[in-house]
Amino acid sequence: MIELRNVSKVYPNATKGLNNINLTIGKGEFVAVVGLSGAGKSTLLRSINRLHDITEGDILINGSSITQAKGKQLRLIRRDIGMIFQSFNLVKRSSVLRNVLAGRVGYHSTLRTVLGRFPKQDVDLAFEALNRVNIVEKAYSRADELSGGQQQRVAIARVLAQEAKIILADEPVASLDPLTTKQVMDDLKKINVELGITTIVNLHFIDLAREYATRIIGLRAGEVVFDGPVSEATDERFAEIYGRPIQRDEMLGDVV
């Protein structure tokens, strides 16, 4: 489903974000990407959906190169990739429903989406997505009236309405409290299992990676230093990923 071939990313200031990454991620996997801040986790996700252009190599989505794609082909590939951000990326003054309908913009003309003229089937799809993450009662509330956890669930509903085949979640629970963290991670796992949507999540907390993922990829200085099933992700392995013994606050500690 996703294949990275000799992928490197060098930023204009000569910082190397990724260094010769080779990965294959199959349909329906739930993958957690872990590592220190600056290890390349966000760069990896943003390269997969081409929010960042890579410097070398190629990235294939279902056999098609997103690296080489242009115009309509690029839009079609991206339509299958939903992105969830730490900061939610909602239009705060718009209603929850309008934010979820934003997931449908790739299916319609610019004029129709600007005017907000979505067909009934899109609205039905948006309500179904909100219901799946248990927040349908907030459909007509403004996004800025919601808690952080509720906003993140709206962001999840948006990628469901998009009918994405891949979900990329960049530190989706980093700013959430313990209870809300569990709710959001439970939603992502349920969607992964029930709908078979390939899910890649950047996580800071090791215990979350162990609980929810089936596969863990460890990055250090832009390189893959671990790639294996959760059963092999021992404390010793995490020490190798982090380049030092792991700290309690990187497990969960009193934070979660």
Secondary structure, DSSP 8 states (H G I E B T S, - for coil): -EEEEEEEEE-TTS-EEEEEEEEEE-TT-EEEEE-STTSSHHHHHHHHTTSS--SEEEEEETTEETTT--HHHHHHHHHTEEEE-TT----TTSBHHHHHHGGGGGGS-HHHHHHT---HHHHHHHHHHHHHTT-GGGTTSBGGGS-HHHHHHHHHHHHHHTT-SEEEEESTTTTS-HHHHHHHHHHHHHHHHHH--EEEEE-S-HHHHHHH-SEEEEEETTEEEEEEEGGG--HHHHHHHHTS---HHHH-TTT-
